[in-house]
Amino acid sequence: MRVLLTGGGSGGHVSPLLAIAEALREHDPDLRTLYLGVRSGLERELVPRAGIRLRTVPATGMPATPVSPAMLRFALTLLAGIIVALVHLITFRPRVIVASGGYASSPAVFASAALSVITFGVWRIPVYLHEQNAVPGRMNVAASRIARQVGVVHPSTLLRIPSGEAEVVGYPVRAGFTVAARADARDRLEIPGDVLYLVVTGGSQGARTINRALVDGLPRLAERDRLAIIHATGTARTTDYDAVRDTHDRLAELTRRPERYQVVDYLHEMPLHLAAADLAVMRAGAGSLFEVCTLGVPALVIPKANLPGDSQVANARQLAAKGAVEILYEQPALFGGKLLEAVSGDELAERISVLLNDEPRRRALAERARDVFDRRAAERIAKRVVGLGKRIRVIDADDTTAGNGEIVPVEELPASPAELRRHVERVIGLCYEDAFAHGPVRDHELLHLDDLDYLRYRGAALLAHSQWSMRNEGVKLIALTRHREKLELILHVISDRTPTSRWQRLLGGDFLHVGFERRNAVTALALLGVVNEDVLAAISAALTDPYYEVRAAALRLVRALIAQGRKIAGVAMIAGRVRALTGDRNIEVRWEALHTFGLVGPAEEILELNRRYALADRTPLREAVLRSYHALLDRHANGRGQPWRDQLLHDLDRFAITSLAFHPHFPLKDQYTALQRRIDHEQEPA
């Protein structure tokens, strides 16, 4: 039997395929396999070691922006990959294709569909697709429509797979992860019995967040006696981040570190180290999670934020709901004026110390992790693959708890940030656009929000996303969940003037945080309800923002704060900027400025300014003048006899109340009449 394995780029996609290949050899010792991966993936090291032939195809990940040069490069690369994969399919002639998903598997999966079309259905190669993550990626959703059968790990994933042939089969783990005993592993690694062993890894490529947080936390961990640490930095080497060099540079700056601290780039004997570990700190990729579950290792996981579908966070939450892992979320922070995901070194060291000091807690995590893992997954998948090769359907009649069906699915929250934000709006009964009229979000409005910590994490994490539309939703989530601890990041969005790329400027963008982001960040201040010097500085900056909607939102915010009774320090400076905006080129900004100036400007200046618009040809401007007069009278409710009041009456006699608006009534005239009646009433003897 010939089987083509495809998938790669990271160990999380390679390891399941190697586990499936091991199980297939149990069925057929003469099995012939070919592995199609990518040149830059970890498969170039792991696959040859497993005795499997490796060939590479052109492939790259799908960019998040649908209309961009990156999308054009992706399409051309995918087309080239499909052509190369077609050649391998024709020459190798596999009976079945087993794909572990991701961009590396897409050329072979789509090539199988193309081959069927080219041969008018005569040559059909069935595809078995395995999805490890709780939330499938976009390429896997598309590939599932081509696959004959789809196996998933988490029950909740079935709701996200369009194929009717999907089933829960579990996560296949290599046999090497099931044989290492703890005592033997510690003996081989020469770890004394009274020493606690900590394994820290960010996966095959490494994780900047974990590497930097651990190094920053080493001085605090050095205070512990009898602690040994193995730190695998990963092999990532890009223009933005070199895992090995960056880690060693940061280590060189430390004056103190634990005596038993060892740093390596990659752990080739990961099963051995995990078997010996008292605690593991790692990412929440599907492979990493189920490897620690296989061995029953207590784990603190730091899921990577902002992956498509937030897949690592979804994986971690599924296992945390079962009590099998603990989660430490990444949070964006400012580094050199940029928002990047990060974890505090002190916080990581604190969480590690708490777990190392609590042996019963670690024992409980280990026991629940073992309960989650199903050791029959690789065998179960192998049966399905063999059945596809023989063109028969394999069903295990006695398998009532296939795969990890015992996992308790967490309550499904929308994966899309926009849908998640709408979910929050429905629960708290507030539409984001009504922020200025609503005022700050209150405690009682958040009572019905389940998993508030996760919602706040998600909003903050989105601020470090590469897409402005995602950052925009992050701003809204932070405000709707009243995450005041992230006020600094909201203010950064308003004031940051980092120029954007040439391509984005061609599409109308001005700065890295585009106008829509900045506008919604100003709106967020109304929901957060914090007023301090930094907030007032941000409002002042927003009043001079180049995008008109930001200026208009800042003017509405000034009125909202005054309506709430908030004192605005430096009102004279703000009044000057508001007055300047009454001559803005944009009519919406002028309308807002005229209305707002009635609340912050001196009475004589308000009358002088409004006189210019008494006969304006645009009705909204004259309506704004009347609103300004109302605001002025609100400020001086007890100021009868003021000389400017006579001037206001005189100006009203020269005011044009004609309107082109088609209504059963005339809003402009209504405003005029209401103002006239108010003045007449106030002039009556008390």
N, C-alpha and C positions, 0 to 999 in steps of 0.2 A: 504494500500500500504506500502511495506517495502522498505526503501532506505538505502543503506550503504554509509556513508560519509567517505572519506579518504583523508589525507593530514595533514601536520602539521610541527612541529619543531619550527615554529615561528608564531607570530600573523598574519603575512601577508598571510599565507596559511589557518589558522584556521578561521579568521573572515569572509571570503567570504562564507565558507561552512555553518557557523551559519546563515548568511543572507539568503542563499538559503533555509536552513531548515525552517526559519521563513516564507518565501514565500510559501513553500510547504504546511505548516500547514494551510495556508489560503485556499488552494485547498482541503485539506483533514484533518479535525480536528483529525481523528483517525490514522494519519500517525505514523508509527513505524520506528524509526531510530536507527542505530548503527554507532558509530564513531570508525574507526580504525586509531590510531595514533602511536606515539612512546613514550616510557616511559619518555624521557628527555625533551619532547617538552612542549610548553606552553598550549597545548590542555588539559593537565592533570588538569589545573586550570579553563580554560574557558569553556570547554565542559560540565562538570557536572553542572556548574552554569546555563547553558542553558537548563538543564533538559534532556540531551541526554546521553545514555549509552556509556561509553568509554571502549574500549579494545585496547591493545597495541600489536604491532608486531615488531620483530627485523628488523631494517633498519638503514642504514647509507649512507652518501653522497658518490657519485662516486669520487674517487681520480683523480687528474689531470694527474698523471703519469700512463700510461697504463701498463707498466711492472714494478711491484714493489710489496713488501709484502702487502702494503695497498690495492692494487687491488685484491689480493687473499682473504684478509679479507672481502673486499666488496662483492665479489662473494659468499663466504660462508654465509655471513650475509643475502644477498638477497635471497639465496636459502632457508635458514631457515625461513625468513619472508614470502616467498611464501607458504611454507608448513603450517605455522600458519594461514595465511590469507585464505587458502583453507578450513581449519577446520571451520573458522567463516562463510565463504560463504555457506558451506553445512548446518551448524546448523541454521543460521539466514535466509537463502533463500531470499535474496533481489531481487526485481524486477529490480532495477537499481542501478548502482554504480556511485556516483558523486565524482570526484576526483579534487582536487585543485592543483595537481602537486607537484613536489619536491620528494625527496627520500622517504618521509614517505608514499606517496601514491603508490609507485611502487610495493610493494608486492601484494596489493589487485588487482591492474590493471593487473599485469602479472598472478596472480592466476586465474582471470576470463578467460584469454586466455587458461591457462592450463586446467581449468575445461571443457572448450569447446572441447579441444583436447581429454581429457580422456573419455568424454562421446560421442565422435564421432559427436559432434555438436548438440546433443539432448538438452543439458543444456547450453544455452547461456545467459549470463547476460550482457545486454548492458551497456556500460560505457559512461558517459558524462564527458568530461574533460574541465576544465576552466583554461585558461592561463592568468595570470594577467599582466605579464611583457611584455615590448616591444620586448625583445629578449628571446625566450623560452629556458629553460635549456635542457641539453642533455637527461635527463630522460623523460621530457615532449615530446620532439621530438619523442623518441622511443614509448612512451605511446600513442601518437596521431595516430600511425599506428594501434593500437588495438581499440581505442575509436570509438564508433558509431558516436558521434558528438563532435565537439570541438568549444568552445566559447572563443573569445579573446576580449581584451579591445581595443588594438590599431590596426588601419587598416594595418599598416606596418607589423604587426605580421603575417598576412595571407601569406606573401611571404616566411615566414620561417617555416610554418607548412606543412608537406608533405600530410596530409589528405585533400581530396577534400571536406570533410564535415565541414570545418571550416567556421565560420561566426563571425562578430563583434556583440557582445551582450552587452558589457559594464561591469562595475565593480559593483558587488552587495555589498551594504553596509547595515549594521544592522539598523533596524528601530530606535534604540536609537540615532543614529546620525542625525536624521532628525527632532527631536521634541524639542530640547533644544533651546530656544530663548536667544539671547545675554543678554538682561536685566535680565531675570530670572537667567541665569547662573551666572552672576556677583553678583547678590543678594545672591544666595546660597553660593557662595565662599567668600562673604563679601569683595568684591573688590570695593573701592570707584570709583565713576564715573570719577574723574579726574586723576586716576592712570592708567598708561599703563601696560598691563599684557603680559608677555613674557612666553611662554611655550617652554621648551627645552627637547627633548627626542631623544634617539637613537633607539627606538623600544623596543620590549619586552626584548631582551637580552642586549640592551644597545650598545653604540658605544664608544670605547676608544677615538677615534679622537674627537668626539663632547664633551665628558665629560671633557677631559683634556683642550681642547681649551676654553670651557666656564669658567672653574675654573681659567685658566690663564688670561682670559679677565675680570673677576669680578672686580678687582680693578679699571679698567677704566669705567666699567658700574656703579660702585658705585658713580661716579661723577655726575650721573643723579639724579634729584629729581623726586619723584612720579613714581617710577618704581618698579613693583613687578615681581618676577621671580619664577617659579616652575620648578625644574630641576629633571627629572626622569632619574636616572643613568642606569636602566636596571638590570636584575638579573643574568647576566653572571658570572659564577664562574668556571674558568678553571685554569690549572697550569700556564698559561701565563698571565691571567688577571682576577682579581676579581673586577667587576665594582664598587660595593659599597665600599669596603675597599680602593681601589686605589683613588676613588674620595674623600673620607673623609680624607685620608692621605694628599692629596694635599691641601684640604681646611684648614687643620690644620697649614699649612705653611703660609697661607695668613695673612696679617696684616689688610686688609680692604676688606669688601664685602658689597653689597647693604643691607640696613636694611630689606627690604621685600624680602629676598631670602630664599627659602625652598627647601630642597633636599629630595627626596623619591626614593625608588627603582623601583616602578611601579605605574602607574596611572590607577587604576581600573575604574575610572570615566572619561576616556579620552574625551568622547563627551562633558561632562560638561566643562572641562577646555578649550578645543578647541573653544567651543561656546563663551567663555568669553574672548578669547585671542585677543590681538591687533596684535600679530605676533607670528608665530611658527617657531622654528628651529628644523629640523628633518632629518632623512634619506630619501632616495628616493625609498623605497620599494613601490610596487604598492598599498598595503593597506593604508600606511601612506598618500600617495599622494591623493588618492581619498577620504579619510576621510576628509582631509582639504578642498578638492573641494566640498564635500557634504555640509559643513558648511560655505563655502566661507571665509576661513581664509587666510590672506596673509602669505606666507611661504617663508623662506630661506632654501633651501634644500642642504644637504651635502651628495651626493651619495657616497656609499661605492665603492672604486676602486677595480678593479681586480676580481670582481665576474665573473663567467662564462658568456661570451658574453657581459661583462660590462653592465649587465642588469639594474642596478640602474641608471647608467649614461644615458642609452638609455631612461628609463622612464622619468627622469628629463628633458631631452632635448625635448622629445615629448611635455611636458606641457609648458616648457619655450618657445617653438616655438609659442605657443598660447598666451603667455604673462600671464600665470597663476601662475608661480613661478619664483623665482630667484635662481641661482645656485652658490654655492661656492665649488670649486673642492678641493679635497685632493691633497696634494703634498708630495712626499717622503722626508724624512729628516734623518740625521744621529743621532742615539741615542745609545750611548755606542758602537759605531762601527758597528751598524746594521742600515739598511735602512728600515724605517717604514713609513706608511702613516700618515700624520699629517696635522693639520690646525693651523695656527698661532693664538694664543689667541688675539693678537692685531688686526689682520685682521678680526677675527670673531666679536670682539667688535665694530670695525669700521663699518662693514656692518650692524650690528644690529642697531647701533646709527643712521646711515644714513636713514634706513627704518623707525625707530621710529620718526625721525624728519620730515619725508615726508608723511603726511597723504594722500594727493592725490595719491601718488604712491601706498600706501597700499590699498586704496579704489579701485584702478584700478586692482590690483592683485586679490582682493577678488571678484570683479565682473566677471573677466575673468575665475576665478576658478569655480564659480557657473555655468557659461555658459558651461564649459567642462563636468560637471557631469550630467549623465542621471539617474534620479531617478527610471526609470522603469526596470533597469537591473535585479534585483533579481526576479521580476515578470516574465520577459521575459525568464530567465533561468528556472524558475519553470515550465513554460508551456512546454518547451522542455523536461524536465525530466519526467513530467507526460505523455507526448506523447510517450516517450521511454518505459515507464512502460506499456502503452496500445498498444505498437507496432504500433504507428501511427506517421507520420511526421507532426510536427506543424510548420506552416509558417504564420507569421503575414502579411497579405496582405496590411494593411495600415501603416506598419512600414517601412518607406523609409529611416529613419536615425537611424537604429538600433544601440544601444549602443552609443559609443563615435565616431561615424563616422564623427562628426564635427571637430575632432582634425586635425590640419594641419600636415601631416607627414613631419618631417624634411628630408632633402635630405639624402638618404641612403648612409652612409659610411660603408665599410666592417667592420664586427664585429671581424673577425680574425685579430690579430696583424700583421701576415705575409701578409695578403691581404691588410691591411691598409697601410703597408710600401710600397708594390708594387704600390698601388694607388698613393702615394706621389711621388714615383720615376717616374711614367708615367707623372704626371702633371708637375713636374719641369724638366723632361728630363735628369735625372741623375741616373745611376746605382750605388749602394753603393760601389761595387767593384772597380769603377773607381775613388774613392775619391782622391787617391794620384796624379793622373794626372789632376783631375778637380780643386782641390784647394778649398778654402772656398766657401760655398753657399752664393750667393749674394741676395740683396733685390729684384731685378727684377725677380729672379727665384721663389720667394715665392708669387708673386702677384696673380698668378692663383690658389693658394691653398685656397679653401673655408674653413672657420671655423678653422683658424690657431691656435687660442687659444685652441680649443678642441684637435687638433692634438698634440700640445705641452703638454697639460695635459696628454693625453694618453701615450705618450712616457715616461714622467717622472713617471707616476703612475706605469708603467710596471716594473720599476727598483726595486720596492718593492715586486714584485710577487714571489711566492714560487718556481716557475719553472724557471730553467736557460734559457730554450728556449724562454720564454716570456720576461725575462730580456734582453736577447740578442736582441729581436726586439725593446725593449724600447730604448736601446743604439742607434740603427740605426735611430729610429724616432726622437730622440733628435738631432742627427747630421743633418739629412736631413731637419728638420725644423729650424735649426740653433738656438736652444734654449740655448743660451750661459749662461743663469742664472743657468743652471743645470751642469755647467762645474765641480763644486766640486764633484758631484755625479759620473761623468764619471771618474774623477781622482781616486775616491775611488774604483771603479770597477777595475782599473788597479793595484792599490797598495795593496788592501785588501788581506790578507793571512789567513783569517779565515778558519780552516780546515773543510772539509765537512763530512758527515756521513759515517759510515763504508760501508753501502750499496752502496752509490755513488762512494766510492773509489774502490769497487769491479767492478763497471761498467766503471772505468777509470777516474773518476773525481779526482782532486787534492785539489782544494780549493772551497769555497762556490760559488765564481764567477769563473766558469770553464774557461778553456783556450779559447774557442770560444768567450765567453763574453769579456775577456781581450783583445783578438786580435781585435775585432770590436770596443772596447773602444779606442784603439790606433788609429784605422782608423778614428774614430769619430773626433779626434783632428785635422785631416787634413781638415775636412769639417767645423768645428767650427772656425778655423783660429785664435785661441787665443794662444799667446806665452808669458808666464811669468815664474816666478821662479817655481811655482807649476807645471806647464806643463813640464818644463825641468826636474824637479825631477821625474815626472811620466815617462818620456821618459827614463831617466837613470835607473829607476827600471825595465822598460819593457825590457831593453837591457840585463838584468840578469834573466828574467823570466824563470821558468823551462819548459814552453811549447814553442816549437820551432817556432810555427806560430806567437806567440807574439813577440819573438825576431826579426823575419824576418819583421814583420809589423813595429816595432820600427825603424829598419834600413831604410825602405822605407819612413817612416815619416821624418827622419832626412834629407834625400835627397830632399823630397818634400818641406820642410821648406827652405832649402838652395836655391832651384830653385825659390822660391817665393821671394828671397831676404831677408829672415828673418835672423837676427843675432842671433846666438845661444851662449848665455853666457856659460862660462865654457867649451868651445869647447875642451880644452885639456883633461878634464876628459872624455867627450864623446868619443874623439878620442881614448883614452886608452881602453875604453870598446869595441869600434868598432874593434880595432885591436885584442883584445882578442877573438872576435867572428870569426875572420878569421881562427881560428883553431877549430871551433865548430864541434861537431860530426855529425851535420846535414848538408848535402850538400847545401840545400836551404839557410840556414843561412850563410854558408860560402860564397856562391855566392853573397848574399846581402851585406855581410860585406866587401868583397873585392871591390865591386863596390863603397860602401859608403866611405871606407877609402880613396879613391882617392880624396874625397871632404874635408876631415877633417884632414888627416894625413900630417906630414912633408914629403917633396918630397923624401928625402933620405930614409926615413923609408918605403915609398910606394914602391920604387924601390927594396929595400932589401927584402921586404915581397913578392912582385910579382915574384921575381926571383925564388922563391921556386916552383911556379906553372907554370913556362914557359913550362915545359915538362909533366904537369899533365896528367894522363891517362883519366881523365874525361873532356870532351869538355866544359861543362858549366863553370868550374873553370877557364879555359884559356880564355873563352869569358869574364868572369868577370874581369880578369886582364886587358884586352884591354879596357873595359869600365872604369876601374880605371885610366888607362893612359889618356883617353879622359877627364875624370873629372879633372885630374891633370893639363892638358893643358888648360882647361877652366879657372882654377883658376889663371894661370900665362900666360894669353894671351899676355901680354906685357913684358914678362920676357925672351926675347931672350938672348942667350949667357950664360944662367945659366949652371953651370958645370954638373948638373944632366941630362941635355938634351943629352949630348954626351953619358952618361951612358945608357940612355933609348934607344938610337939608337943601342948601342952595345948589349943590352939585347934583342932587337927585332931580331937581326941577329941569336940569339940562340933560338928563339921562335918556337914551333911546331904549324903549322897551319893545320895539318891534322884533319879531322872531320869525324865521322861515321854517321852524320845526313844526311838523304836522302832528298835533296831539289833540285830544278832545279838550285839552286846556293848554295854556301857555306857561311852561315852567318858568320862563324868564319873568313874565308878568306876575306870576305867583310869588316869586322871590321878592320882586319889587314891592308888591302890595304888603307882604308880610313884614318887610323892613319898615315900610311907611307906618303901618299900624303899631309896630313896636316902638318907634320913635314917638308917635303921638301919645301912646300909652305912658311912656316914661316922662313925657312933658306935663301930664296931668298932675294937679296938686295931690300931694300925698294925703 
